[in-house]
Amino acid sequence: MQTKWNFKSLIVGGNTYKIDGYNIWDYEWRYLPSNIKVMDPQYKQEFKLDIIEFNVKENLVRFGLVEFSNNIYGIYEEQNTNKKK
C-alpha cells in the first residue's frame, strides 16, 4: 500500500481545523520522521511535509502540515492507494 498526501486546506495557525471531528490544535502532536515533498497548490513551490499524529482515546489521527509563510499553514490528509503490479 502506498500513501498519497492530498492538499485539503489553507489555514491561519490556531484556527479550527477538524479531522474525524477532532480539532488538530487541541492535542499534543508527535512528529514522525519523514522525507516527503509536496508542492504549494497555488505557487507550485516545493516544501517539506511534516507528518504529524496524535491519539484521541483509541483513535489515531494523522495529517501533514506545511508552513507556507509566517503562521499560514497547508493541511494535507493521507489517501491510501493500492497499486496493482
N, C-alpha and C positions, 0 to 999 in steps of 0.2 A: 504494500500500500504506500502510495506517495501522498504527501501533503502539499496542497496548493494554498497560498495565502491570498485572500481577496480583500481589496480595499473596501471598507464599509462606511467610514465617516471621518470628517474633519471636525475636531472639537477644540475648544479652549480648555486648558488644564483645569481640572476640578469640576467642570460642567458634567452633569449626569450623563453617563453612557451605560446602558444595561446590556448584559449578555445573559441569556437564560433567566432574566428577571433580577439579576444582581448588579448593582451599580459598582463598576470597577474601582472607583475611588474609595469605597467603604471597607476594603480588605487589604491585608498585608500581602504584598506581591513577592513572588520568587522569580528571579530572572534565570532563565535557562541558557546554557551555553548554545550559541547559535552563530551561524555564518551565512545568514540569509540576506540577500539583497533584493530590494524592491524599488520600483520607480514611483516617484511622486506622480499621481494621476494627472495633475494639472501642468506641471512644468517639465516632466519627464527627467528629473534629476534623480540619480541613484542614491539610495540611503540604506544603511544597515537596519534591519528589522530586529528589535528586541522581542524575544518570545517570553511571555510572562504568564504565570499561572498562580492561582490561589484556590484554596479549599473553602467550601461553604458546607458545613455538616459533612455528608458523604459525597458531595458533588465537587468535581474538579472543573474549574473554569480556566480556559487558556485563550490567549489572544496575542496579537502582535501590536507593537507600539513604535511609532517613529515620531521624533520631534522635528517637524519640518522647519519651524522657526521658533523664536522665543515664546514658549507656552502655547504653541499651536501644534496639535498632535494629529497624526493619522492613525486610525484604528483599523487593524486587519483581523479578520477571522479566518480560521483554517477550514479548508474544504478537503476532505479525504477523497482521493480518487483511486480507483483500481485500474491499473494498466494491464491489458492482456498481452501476453508475449506471443 
